[in-house]
Amino acid sequence: MDRIEVGFGGSALCLDERDLYVSIAGLVMASKPLMELSVDVMSVSEVVGGNAQGPMRTIGLTE
């Protein structure tokens, strides 16, 4: 796991030695547990004072 890096401006997991690049948004959308977690994280973010701007909007987890 220490060879996997976050790349493309924080939007993908990258393993250069295998030429593998996986979209974080795609992972979240393909996994029901990750999608539920993202909803919880966004809810907490909005309560704390955010409004789902920045990273959450960037990776496509909000409308």
mmCIF file as Biopython writes it, N, C-alpha, C and O atoms, coordinates in Angstrom:
data_model
#
loop_
_atom_site.group_PDB
_atom_site.id
_atom_site.type_symbol
_atom_site.label_atom_id
_atom_site.label_alt_id
_atom_site.label_comp_id
_atom_site.label_asym_id
_atom_site.label_entity_id
_atom_site.label_seq_id
_atom_site.pdbx_PDB_ins_code
_atom_site.Cartn_x
_atom_site.Cartn_y
_atom_site.Cartn_z
_atom_site.occupancy
_atom_site.B_iso_or_equiv
_atom_site.auth_seq_id
_atom_site.auth_asym_id
_atom_site.pdbx_PDB_model_num
ATOM 1   N N  . MET A ? 1  ? 0.808   -1.199 0.000   1.0 0.0 1  A 1 
ATOM 2   C CA . MET A ? 1  ? 0.000   0.000  0.000   1.0 0.0 1  A 1 
ATOM 3   C C  . MET A ? 1  ? 0.851   1.263  0.000   1.0 0.0 1  A 1 
ATOM 4   O O  . MET A ? 1  ? 0.373   2.312  -0.432  1.0 0.0 1  A 1 
ATOM 5   N N  . ASP A ? 2  ? 2.070   1.201  0.460   1.0 0.0 2  A 1 
ATOM 6   C CA . ASP A ? 2  ? 2.882   2.419  0.520   1.0 0.0 2  A 1 
ATOM 7   C C  . ASP A ? 2  ? 3.327   2.891  -0.864  1.0 0.0 2  A 1 
ATOM 8   O O  . ASP A ? 2  ? 3.907   3.971  -0.985  1.0 0.0 2  A 1 
ATOM 9   N N  . ARG A ? 3  ? 3.067   2.103  -1.906  1.0 0.0 3  A 1 
ATOM 10  C CA . ARG A ? 3  ? 3.434   2.516  -3.268  1.0 0.0 3  A 1 
ATOM 11  C C  . ARG A ? 3  ? 2.312   3.269  -3.967  1.0 0.0 3  A 1 
ATOM 12  O O  . ARG A ? 3  ? 2.538   3.926  -4.983  1.0 0.0 3  A 1 
ATOM 13  N N  . ILE A ? 4  ? 1.103   3.176  -3.423  1.0 0.0 4  A 1 
ATOM 14  C CA . ILE A ? 4  ? -0.027  3.882  -4.026  1.0 0.0 4  A 1 
ATOM 15  C C  . ILE A ? 4  ? 0.005   5.332  -3.573  1.0 0.0 4  A 1 
ATOM 16  O O  . ILE A ? 4  ? 0.168   5.620  -2.387  1.0 0.0 4  A 1 
ATOM 17  N N  . GLU A ? 5  ? -0.150  6.239  -4.523  1.0 0.0 5  A 1 
ATOM 18  C CA . GLU A ? 5  ? -0.130  7.668  -4.223  1.0 0.0 5  A 1 
ATOM 19  C C  . GLU A ? 5  ? -1.420  8.318  -4.696  1.0 0.0 5  A 1 
ATOM 20  O O  . GLU A ? 5  ? -2.105  7.804  -5.580  1.0 0.0 5  A 1 
ATOM 21  N N  . VAL A ? 6  ? -1.735  9.447  -4.096  1.0 0.0 6  A 1 
ATOM 22  C CA . VAL A ? 6  ? -2.859  10.254 -4.562  1.0 0.0 6  A 1 
ATOM 23  C C  . VAL A ? 6  ? -2.311  11.202 -5.619  1.0 0.0 6  A 1 
ATOM 24  O O  . VAL A ? 6  ? -1.327  11.903 -5.382  1.0 0.0 6  A 1 
ATOM 25  N N  . GLY A ? 7  ? -2.941  11.223 -6.771  1.0 0.0 7  A 1 
ATOM 26  C CA . GLY A ? 7  ? -2.465  12.069 -7.857  1.0 0.0 7  A 1 
ATOM 27  C C  . GLY A ? 7  ? -3.597  12.781 -8.568  1.0 0.0 7  A 1 
ATOM 28  O O  . GLY A ? 7  ? -4.745  12.758 -8.126  1.0 0.0 7  A 1 
ATOM 29  N N  . PHE A ? 8  ? -3.253  13.412 -9.673  1.0 0.0 8  A 1 
ATOM 30  C CA . PHE A ? 8  ? -4.201  14.164 -10.494 1.0 0.0 8  A 1 
ATOM 31  C C  . PHE A ? 8  ? -4.986  15.158 -9.649  1.0 0.0 8  A 1 
ATOM 32  O O  . PHE A ? 8  ? -6.214  15.214 -9.707  1.0 0.0 8  A 1 
ATOM 33  N N  . GLY A ? 9  ? -4.259  15.935 -8.868  1.0 0.0 9  A 1 
ATOM 34  C CA . GLY A ? 9  ? -4.894  16.971 -8.049  1.0 0.0 9  A 1 
ATOM 35  C C  . GLY A ? 9  ? -5.780  16.414 -6.957  1.0 0.0 9  A 1 
ATOM 36  O O  . GLY A ? 9  ? -6.743  17.063 -6.549  1.0 0.0 9  A 1 
ATOM 37  N N  . GLY A ? 10 ? -5.470  15.217 -6.477  1.0 0.0 10 A 1 
ATOM 38  C CA . GLY A ? 10 ? -6.251  14.612 -5.405  1.0 0.0 10 A 1 
ATOM 39  C C  . GLY A ? 10 ? -7.467  13.848 -5.879  1.0 0.0 10 A 1 
ATOM 40  O O  . GLY A ? 10 ? -8.308  13.462 -5.067  1.0 0.0 10 A 1 
ATOM 41  N N  . SER A ? 11 ? -7.578  13.623 -7.177  1.0 0.0 11 A 1 
ATOM 42  C CA . SER A ? 11 ? -8.784  12.977 -7.701  1.0 0.0 11 A 1 
ATOM 43  C C  . SER A ? 11 ? -8.602  11.502 -8.063  1.0 0.0 11 A 1 
ATOM 44  O O  . SER A ? 11 ? -9.555  10.852 -8.491  1.0 0.0 11 A 1 
ATOM 45  N N  . ALA A ? 12 ? -7.378  10.963 -7.893  1.0 0.0 12 A 1 
ATOM 46  C CA . ALA A ? 12 ? -7.155  9.574  -8.292  1.0 0.0 12 A 1 
ATOM 47  C C  . ALA A ? 12 ? -6.113  8.905  -7.401  1.0 0.0 12 A 1 
ATOM 48  O O  . ALA A ? 12 ? -5.254  9.560  -6.811  1.0 0.0 12 A 1 
ATOM 49  N N  . LEU A ? 13 ? -6.217  7.578  -7.323  1.0 0.0 13 A 1 
ATOM 50  C CA . LEU A ? 13 ? -5.185  6.763  -6.695  1.0 0.0 13 A 1 
ATOM 51  C C  . LEU A ? 13 ? -4.303  6.244  -7.819  1.0 0.0 13 A 1 
ATOM 52  O O  . LEU A ? 13 ? -4.803  5.753  -8.831  1.0 0.0 13 A 1 
ATOM 53  N N  . CYS A ? 14 ? -2.984  6.353  -7.640  1.0 0.0 14 A 1 
ATOM 54  C CA . CYS A ? 14 ? -2.059  6.033  -8.723  1.0 0.0 14 A 1 
ATOM 55  C C  . CYS A ? 14 ? -1.013  5.014  -8.281  1.0 0.0 14 A 1 
ATOM 56  O O  . CYS A ? 14 ? -0.451  5.115  -7.190  1.0 0.0 14 A 1 
ATOM 57  N N  . LEU A ? 15 ? -0.764  4.040  -9.139  1.0 0.0 15 A 1 
ATOM 58  C CA . LEU A ? 15 ? 0.316   3.085  -8.955  1.0 0.0 15 A 1 
ATOM 59  C C  . LEU A ? 15 ? 1.105   3.094  -10.257 1.0 0.0 15 A 1 
ATOM 60  O O  . LEU A ? 15 ? 0.822   2.329  -11.179 1.0 0.0 15 A 1 
ATOM 61  N N  . ASP A ? 16 ? 2.100   3.973  -10.314 1.0 0.0 16 A 1 
ATOM 62  C CA . ASP A ? 16 ? 2.837   4.207  -11.555 1.0 0.0 16 A 1 
ATOM 63  C C  . ASP A ? 16 ? 3.525   2.957  -12.087 1.0 0.0 16 A 1 
ATOM 64  O O  . ASP A ? 16 ? 3.582   2.759  -13.301 1.0 0.0 16 A 1 
ATOM 65  N N  . GLU A ? 17 ? 4.051   2.107  -11.200 1.0 0.0 17 A 1 
ATOM 66  C CA . GLU A ? 17 ? 4.792   0.932  -11.670 1.0 0.0 17 A 1 
ATOM 67  C C  . GLU A ? 17 ? 3.914   -0.032 -12.472 1.0 0.0 17 A 1 
ATOM 68  O O  . GLU A ? 17 ? 4.432   -0.833 -13.249 1.0 0.0 17 A 1 
ATOM 69  N N  . ARG A ? 18 ? 2.608   0.036  -12.293 1.0 0.0 18 A 1 
ATOM 70  C CA . ARG A ? 18 ? 1.668   -0.798 -13.055 1.0 0.0 18 A 1 
ATOM 71  C C  . ARG A ? 18 ? 0.838   0.034  -14.029 1.0 0.0 18 A 1 
ATOM 72  O O  . ARG A ? 18 ? -0.087  -0.472 -14.665 1.0 0.0 18 A 1 
ATOM 73  N N  . ASP A ? 19 ? 1.182   1.316  -14.135 1.0 0.0 19 A 1 
ATOM 74  C CA . ASP A ? 19 ? 0.443   2.238  -15.002 1.0 0.0 19 A 1 
ATOM 75  C C  . ASP A ? 19 ? -1.053  2.190  -14.683 1.0 0.0 19 A 1 
ATOM 76  O O  . ASP A ? 19 ? -1.898  2.110  -15.574 1.0 0.0 19 A 1 
ATOM 77  N N  . LEU A ? 20 ? -1.355  2.243  -13.363 1.0 0.0 20 A 1 
ATOM 78  C CA . LEU A ? 20 ? -2.728  2.121  -12.877 1.0 0.0 20 A 1 
ATOM 79  C C  . LEU A ? 20 ? -3.166  3.428  -12.239 1.0 0.0 20 A 1 
ATOM 80  O O  . LEU A ? 20 ? -2.502  3.950  -11.343 1.0 0.0 20 A 1 
ATOM 81  N N  . TYR A ? 21 ? -4.287  3.948  -12.709 1.0 0.0 21 A 1 
ATOM 82  C CA . TYR A ? 21 ? -4.844  5.199  -12.199 1.0 0.0 21 A 1 
ATOM 83  C C  . TYR A ? 21 ? -6.340  4.983  -12.000 1.0 0.0 21 A 1 
ATOM 84  O O  . TYR A ? 21 ? -7.059  4.686  -12.954 1.0 0.0 21 A 1 
ATOM 85  N N  . VAL A ? 22 ? -6.808  5.131  -10.763 1.0 0.0 22 A 1 
ATOM 86  C CA . VAL A ? 22 ? -8.207  4.856  -10.433 1.0 0.0 22 A 1 
ATOM 87  C C  . VAL A ? 22 ? -8.853  6.120  -9.881  1.0 0.0 22 A 1 
ATOM 88  O O  . VAL A ? 22 ? -8.355  6.719  -8.929  1.0 0.0 22 A 1 
ATOM 89  N N  . SER A ? 23 ? -9.944  6.511  -10.476 1.0 0.0 23 A 1 
ATOM 90  C CA . SER A ? 23 ? -10.692 7.686  -10.036 1.0 0.0 23 A 1 
ATOM 91  C C  . SER A ? 23 ? -11.292 7.437  -8.654  1.0 0.0 23 A 1 
ATOM 92  O O  . SER A ? 23 ? -11.965 6.428  -8.441  1.0 0.0 23 A 1 
ATOM 93  N N  . ILE A ? 24 ? -11.050 8.357  -7.713  1.0 0.0 24 A 1 
ATOM 94  C CA . ILE A ? 24 ? -11.634 8.234  -6.380  1.0 0.0 24 A 1 
ATOM 95  C C  . ILE A ? 24 ? -13.151 8.366  -6.471  1.0 0.0 24 A 1 
ATOM 96  O O  . ILE A ? 24 ? -13.873 7.633  -5.795  1.0 0.0 24 A 1 
ATOM 97  N N  . ALA A ? 25 ? -13.640 9.279  -7.285  1.0 0.0 25 A 1 
ATOM 98  C CA . ALA A ? 25 ? -15.092 9.433  -7.458  1.0 0.0 25 A 1 
ATOM 99  C C  . ALA A ? 25 ? -15.703 8.147  -8.009  1.0 0.0 25 A 1 
ATOM 100 O O  . ALA A ? 25 ? -16.791 7.745  -7.595  1.0 0.0 25 A 1 
ATOM 101 N N  . GLY A ? 26 ? -15.007 7.509  -8.937  1.0 0.0 26 A 1 
ATOM 102 C CA . GLY A ? 26 ? -15.495 6.249  -9.494  1.0 0.0 26 A 1 
ATOM 103 C C  . GLY A ? 26 ? -15.554 5.149  -8.457  1.0 0.0 26 A 1 
ATOM 104 O O  . GLY A ? 26 ? -16.501 4.363  -8.432  1.0 0.0 26 A 1 
ATOM 105 N N  . LEU A ? 27 ? -14.542 5.088  -7.596  1.0 0.0 27 A 1 
ATOM 106 C CA . LEU A ? 27 ? -14.552 4.102  -6.515  1.0 0.0 27 A 1 
ATOM 107 C C  . LEU A ? 27 ? -15.740 4.320  -5.592  1.0 0.0 27 A 1 
ATOM 108 O O  . LEU A ? 27 ? -16.434 3.373  -5.221  1.0 0.0 27 A 1 
ATOM 109 N N  . VAL A ? 28 ? -15.965 5.569  -5.228  1.0 0.0 28 A 1 
ATOM 110 C CA . VAL A ? 28 ? -17.067 5.893  -4.323  1.0 0.0 28 A 1 
ATOM 111 C C  . VAL A ? 28 ? -18.400 5.536  -4.968  1.0 0.0 28 A 1 
ATOM 112 O O  . VAL A ? 28 ? -19.259 4.932  -4.326  1.0 0.0 28 A 1 
ATOM 113 N N  . MET A ? 29 ? -18.578 5.905  -6.232  1.0 0.0 29 A 1 
ATOM 114 C CA . MET A ? 29 ? -19.844 5.643  -6.915  1.0 0.0 29 A 1 
ATOM 115 C C  . MET A ? 29 ? -20.097 4.141  -7.101  1.0 0.0 29 A 1 
ATOM 116 O O  . MET A ? 29 ? -21.250 3.714  -7.161  1.0 0.0 29 A 1 
ATOM 117 N N  . ALA A ? 30 ? -19.038 3.346  -7.192  1.0 0.0 30 A 1 
ATOM 118 C CA . ALA A ? 30 ? -19.187 1.909  -7.412  1.0 0.0 30 A 1 
ATOM 119 C C  . ALA A ? 30 ? -19.394 1.122  -6.125  1.0 0.0 30 A 1 
ATOM 120 O O  . ALA A ? 30 ? -19.694 -0.071 -6.174  1.0 0.0 30 A 1 
ATOM 121 N N  . SER A ? 31 ? -19.241 1.764  -4.987  1.0 0.0 31 A 1 
ATOM 122 C CA . SER A ? 31 ? -19.312 1.070  -3.703  1.0 0.0 31 A 1 
ATOM 123 C C  . SER A ? 31 ? -20.402 1.674  -2.822  1.0 0.0 31 A 1 
ATOM 124 O O  . SER A ? 31 ? -20.312 2.834  -2.420  1.0 0.0 31 A 1 
ATOM 125 N N  . LYS A ? 32 ? -21.423 0.889  -2.528  1.0 0.0 32 A 1 
ATOM 126 C CA . LYS A ? 32 ? -22.509 1.391  -1.683  1.0 0.0 32 A 1 
ATOM 127 C C  . LYS A ? 32 ? -21.993 1.845  -0.315  1.0 0.0 32 A 1 
ATOM 128 O O  . LYS A ? 32 ? -22.390 2.917  0.141   1.0 0.0 32 A 1 
ATOM 129 N N  . PRO A ? 33 ? -21.117 1.073  0.367   1.0 0.0 33 A 1 
ATOM 130 C CA . PRO A ? 33 ? -20.612 1.541  1.666   1.0 0.0 33 A 1 
ATOM 131 C C  . PRO A ? 33 ? -19.836 2.860  1.562   1.0 0.0 33 A 1 
ATOM 132 O O  . PRO A ? 33 ? -19.966 3.719  2.434   1.0 0.0 33 A 1 
ATOM 133 N N  . LEU A ? 34 ? -19.034 3.028  0.509   1.0 0.0 34 A 1 
ATOM 134 C CA . LEU A ? 34 ? -18.305 4.288  0.351   1.0 0.0 34 A 1 
ATOM 135 C C  . LEU A ? 34 ? -19.253 5.434  0.026   1.0 0.0 34 A 1 
ATOM 136 O O  . LEU A ? 34 ? -19.033 6.562  0.467   1.0 0.0 34 A 1 
ATOM 137 N N  . MET A ? 35 ? -20.297 5.160  -0.738  1.0 0.0 35 A 1 
ATOM 138 C CA . MET A ? 35 ? -21.278 6.193  -1.055  1.0 0.0 35 A 1 
ATOM 139 C C  . MET A ? 35 ? -21.993 6.639  0.219   1.0 0.0 35 A 1 
ATOM 140 O O  . MET A ? 35 ? -22.206 7.834  0.427   1.0 0.0 35 A 1 
ATOM 141 N N  . GLU A ? 36 ? -22.366 5.678  1.074   1.0 0.0 36 A 1 
ATOM 142 C CA . GLU A ? 36 ? -23.013 6.018  2.344   1.0 0.0 36 A 1 
ATOM 143 C C  . GLU A ? 36 ? -22.069 6.830  3.225   1.0 0.0 36 A 1 
ATOM 144 O O  . GLU A ? 36 ? -22.490 7.783  3.880   1.0 0.0 36 A 1 
ATOM 145 N N  . LEU A ? 37 ? -20.786 6.450  3.240   1.0 0.0 37 A 1 
ATOM 146 C CA . LEU A ? 37 ? -19.800 7.201  4.009   1.0 0.0 37 A 1 
ATOM 147 C C  . LEU A ? 37 ? -19.675 8.623  3.483   1.0 0.0 37 A 1 
ATOM 148 O O  . LEU A ? 37 ? -19.581 9.566  4.269   1.0 0.0 37 A 1 
ATOM 149 N N  . SER A ? 38 ? -19.672 8.789  2.168   1.0 0.0 38 A 1 
ATOM 150 C CA . SER A ? 38 ? -19.543 10.135 1.604   1.0 0.0 38 A 1 
ATOM 151 C C  . SER A ? 38 ? -20.735 11.006 1.985   1.0 0.0 38 A 1 
ATOM 152 O O  . SER A ? 38 ? -20.575 12.202 2.230   1.0 0.0 38 A 1 
ATOM 153 N N  . VAL A ? 39 ? -21.928 10.418 2.038   1.0 0.0 39 A 1 
ATOM 154 C CA . VAL A ? 39 ? -23.118 11.168 2.454   1.0 0.0 39 A 1 
ATOM 155 C C  . VAL A ? 39 ? -22.966 11.608 3.906   1.0 0.0 39 A 1 
ATOM 156 O O  . VAL A ? 39 ? -23.295 12.743 4.248   1.0 0.0 39 A 1 
ATOM 157 N N  . ASP A ? 40 ? -22.468 10.711 4.764   1.0 0.0 40 A 1 
ATOM 158 C CA . ASP A ? 40 ? -22.246 11.063 6.172   1.0 0.0 40 A 1 
ATOM 159 C C  . ASP A ? 40 ? -21.211 12.173 6.307   1.0 0.0 40 A 1 
ATOM 160 O O  . ASP A ? 40 ? -21.395 13.108 7.087   1.0 0.0 40 A 1 
ATOM 161 N N  . VAL A ? 41 ? -20.132 12.072 5.552   1.0 0.0 41 A 1 
ATOM 162 C CA . VAL A ? 41 ? -19.073 13.088 5.616   1.0 0.0 41 A 1 
ATOM 163 C C  . VAL A ? 41 ? -19.609 14.434 5.155   1.0 0.0 41 A 1 
ATOM 164 O O  . VAL A ? 41 ? -19.311 15.462 5.764   1.0 0.0 41 A 1 
ATOM 165 N N  . MET A ? 42 ? -20.394 14.439 4.090   1.0 0.0 42 A 1 
ATOM 166 C CA . MET A ? 42 ? -20.960 15.699 3.602   1.0 0.0 42 A 1 
ATOM 167 C C  . MET A ? 42 ? -21.922 16.288 4.619   1.0 0.0 42 A 1 
ATOM 168 O O  . MET A ? 42 ? -21.955 17.505 4.805   1.0 0.0 42 A 1 
ATOM 169 N N  . SER A ? 43 ? -22.701 15.446 5.277   1.0 0.0 43 A 1 
ATOM 170 C CA . SER A ? 43 ? -23.646 15.933 6.288   1.0 0.0 43 A 1 
ATOM 171 C C  . SER A ? 43 ? -22.913 16.605 7.431   1.0 0.0 43 A 1 
ATOM 172 O O  . SER A ? 43 ? -23.307 17.681 7.880   1.0 0.0 43 A 1 
ATOM 173 N N  . VAL A ? 44 ? -21.846 15.974 7.905   1.0 0.0 44 A 1 
ATOM 174 C CA . VAL A ? 44 ? -21.048 16.557 8.984   1.0 0.0 44 A 1 
ATOM 175 C C  . VAL A ? 44 ? -20.409 17.850 8.510   1.0 0.0 44 A 1 
ATOM 176 O O  . VAL A ? 44 ? -20.365 18.827 9.258   1.0 0.0 44 A 1 
ATOM 177 N N  . SER A ? 45 ? -19.913 17.872 7.283   1.0 0.0 45 A 1 
ATOM 178 C CA . SER A ? 45 ? -19.285 19.069 6.733   1.0 0.0 45 A 1 
ATOM 179 C C  . SER A ? 45 ? -20.258 20.235 6.711   1.0 0.0 45 A 1 
ATOM 180 O O  . SER A ? 45 ? -19.887 21.359 7.051   1.0 0.0 45 A 1 
ATOM 181 N N  . GLU A ? 46 ? -21.490 19.980 6.316   1.0 0.0 46 A 1 
ATOM 182 C CA . GLU A ? 46 ? -22.489 21.045 6.260   1.0 0.0 46 A 1 
ATOM 183 C C  . GLU A ? 46 ? -22.852 21.535 7.651   1.0 0.0 46 A 1 
ATOM 184 O O  . GLU A ? 46 ? -23.071 22.730 7.846   1.0 0.0 46 A 1 
ATOM 185 N N  . VAL A ? 47 ? -22.921 20.624 8.627   1.0 0.0 47 A 1 
ATOM 186 C CA . VAL A ? 47 ? -23.249 21.007 10.003  1.0 0.0 47 A 1 
ATOM 187 C C  . VAL A ? 47 ? -22.134 21.850 10.603  1.0 0.0 47 A 1 
ATOM 188 O O  . VAL A ? 47 ? -22.394 22.807 11.332  1.0 0.0 47 A 1 
ATOM 189 N N  . VAL A ? 48 ? -20.894 21.492 10.294  1.0 0.0 48 A 1 
ATOM 190 C CA . VAL A ? 48 ? -19.745 22.194 10.862  1.0 0.0 48 A 1 
ATOM 191 C C  . VAL A ? 48 ? -19.558 23.569 10.238  1.0 0.0 48 A 1 
ATOM 192 O O  . VAL A ? 48 ? -18.828 24.396 10.784  1.0 0.0 48 A 1 
ATOM 193 N N  . GLY A ? 49 ? -20.189 23.825 9.130   1.0 0.0 49 A 1 
ATOM 194 C CA . GLY A ? 49 ? -20.093 25.153 8.535   1.0 0.0 49 A 1 
ATOM 195 C C  . GLY A ? 49 ? -19.725 25.160 7.074   1.0 0.0 49 A 1 
ATOM 196 O O  . GLY A ? 49 ? -19.727 26.214 6.438   1.0 0.0 49 A 1 
ATOM 197 N N  . GLY A ? 50 ? -19.410 24.005 6.534   1.0 0.0 50 A 1 
ATOM 198 C CA . GLY A ? 50 ? -19.117 23.944 5.106   1.0 0.0 50 A 1 
ATOM 199 C C  . GLY A ? 50 ? -20.407 23.841 4.332   1.0 0.0 50 A 1 
ATOM 200 O O  . GLY A ? 50 ? -21.483 23.704 4.913   1.0 0.0 50 A 1 
ATOM 201 N N  . ASN A ? 51 ? -20.300 23.907 3.043   1.0 0.0 51 A 1 
ATOM 202 C CA . ASN A ? 51 ? -21.495 23.753 2.207   1.0 0.0 51 A 1 
ATOM 203 C C  . ASN A ? 51 ? -21.198 22.887 0.992   1.0 0.0 51 A 1 
ATOM 204 O O  . ASN A ? 51 ? -21.666 23.158 -0.113  1.0 0.0 51 A 1 
ATOM 205 N N  . ALA A ? 52 ? -20.410 21.839 1.218   1.0 0.0 52 A 1 
ATOM 206 C CA . ALA A ? 52 ? -20.055 20.877 0.174   1.0 0.0 52 A 1 
ATOM 207 C C  . ALA A ? 52 ? -19.348 21.540 -0.997  1.0 0.0 52 A 1 
ATOM 208 O O  . ALA A ? 52 ? -19.561 21.163 -2.150  1.0 0.0 52 A 1 
ATOM 209 N N  . GLN A ? 53 ? -18.526 22.505 -0.711  1.0 0.0 53 A 1 
ATOM 210 C CA . GLN A ? 53 ? -17.675 23.102 -1.737  1.0 0.0 53 A 1 
ATOM 211 C C  . GLN A ? 53 ? -16.322 22.403 -1.661  1.0 0.0 53 A 1 
ATOM 212 O O  . GLN A ? 53 ? -16.129 21.517 -0.829  1.0 0.0 53 A 1 
ATOM 213 N N  . GLY A ? 54 ? -15.413 22.784 -2.498  1.0 0.0 54 A 1 
ATOM 214 C CA . GLY A ? 54 ? -14.064 22.247 -2.442  1.0 0.0 54 A 1 
ATOM 215 C C  . GLY A ? 54 ? -14.009 20.781 -2.837  1.0 0.0 54 A 1 
ATOM 216 O O  . GLY A ? 54 ? -14.614 20.390 -3.834  1.0 0.0 54 A 1 
ATOM 217 N N  . PRO A ? 55 ? -13.282 19.951 -2.060  1.0 0.0 55 A 1 
ATOM 218 C CA . PRO A ? 55 ? -13.024 18.569 -2.473  1.0 0.0 55 A 1 
ATOM 219 C C  . PRO A ? 55 ? -14.280 17.750 -2.728  1.0 0.0 55 A 1 
ATOM 220 O O  . PRO A ? 55 ? -14.314 16.975 -3.685  1.0 0.0 55 A 1 
ATOM 221 N N  . MET A ? 56 ? -15.315 17.895 -1.903  1.0 0.0 56 A 1 
ATOM 222 C CA . MET A ? 56 ? -16.504 17.084 -2.108  1.0 0.0 56 A 1 
ATOM 223 C C  . MET A ? 56 ? -17.174 17.420 -3.434  1.0 0.0 56 A 1 
ATOM 224 O O  . MET A ? 56 ? -17.623 16.516 -4.140  1.0 0.0 56 A 1 
ATOM 225 N N  . ARG A ? 57 ? -17.248 18.685 -3.783  1.0 0.0 57 A 1 
ATOM 226 C CA . ARG A ? 57 ? -17.841 19.047 -5.062  1.0 0.0 57 A 1 
ATOM 227 C C  . ARG A ? 57 ? -16.898 18.629 -6.194  1.0 0.0 57 A 1 
ATOM 228 O O  . ARG A ? 57 ? -17.356 18.178 -7.244  1.0 0.0 57 A 1 
ATOM 229 N N  . THR A ? 58 ? -15.597 18.776 -5.991  1.0 0.0 58 A 1 
ATOM 230 C CA . THR A ? 58 ? -14.622 18.470 -7.027  1.0 0.0 58 A 1 
ATOM 231 C C  . THR A ? 58 ? -14.710 17.020 -7.482  1.0 0.0 58 A 1 
ATOM 232 O O  . THR A ? 58 ? -14.623 16.751 -8.680  1.0 0.0 58 A 1 
ATOM 233 N N  . ILE A ? 59 ? -14.879 16.077 -6.557  1.0 0.0 59 A 1 
ATOM 234 C CA . ILE A ? 59 ? -14.902 14.675 -6.967  1.0 0.0 59 A 1 
ATOM 235 C C  . ILE A ? 59 ? -16.294 14.202 -7.347  1.0 0.0 59 A 1 
ATOM 236 O O  . ILE A ? 59 ? -16.506 13.010 -7.570  1.0 0.0 59 A 1 
ATOM 237 N N  . GLY A ? 60 ? -17.241 15.123 -7.422  1.0 0.0 60 A 1 
ATOM 238 C CA . GLY A ? 60 ? -18.554 14.784 -7.953  1.0 0.0 60 A 1 
ATOM 239 C C  . GLY A ? 60 ? -19.498 14.139 -6.965  1.0 0.0 60 A 1 
ATOM 240 O O  . GLY A ? 60 ? -20.401 13.406 -7.368  1.0 0.0 60 A 1 
ATOM 241 N N  . LEU A ? 61 ? -19.313 14.393 -5.679  1.0 0.0 61 A 1 
ATOM 242 C CA . LEU A ? 61 ? -20.178 13.777 -4.690  1.0 0.0 61 A 1 
ATOM 243 C C  . LEU A ? 61 ? -21.365 14.646 -4.327  1.0 0.0 61 A 1 
ATOM 244 O O  . LEU A ? 61 ? -22.176 14.270 -3.481  1.0 0.0 61 A 1 
ATOM 245 N N  . THR A ? 62 ? -21.472 15.797 -4.957  1.0 0.0 62 A 1 
ATOM 246 C CA . THR A ? 62 ? -22.634 16.653 -4.734  1.0 0.0 62 A 1 
ATOM 247 C C  . THR A ? 62 ? -23.206 17.031 -6.080  1.0 0.0 62 A 1 
ATOM 248 O O  . THR A ? 62 ? -22.548 16.884 -7.109  1.0 0.0 62 A 1 
ATOM 249 N N  . GLU A ? 63 ? -24.410 17.509 -6.072  1.0 0.0 63 A 1 
ATOM 250 C CA . GLU A ? 63 ? -25.038 17.908 -7.336  1.0 0.0 63 A 1 
ATOM 251 C C  . GLU A ? 63 ? -24.593 19.286 -7.737  1.0 0.0 63 A 1 
ATOM 252 O O  . GLU A ? 63 ? -25.016 19.794 -8.776  1.0 0.0 63 A 1 
#
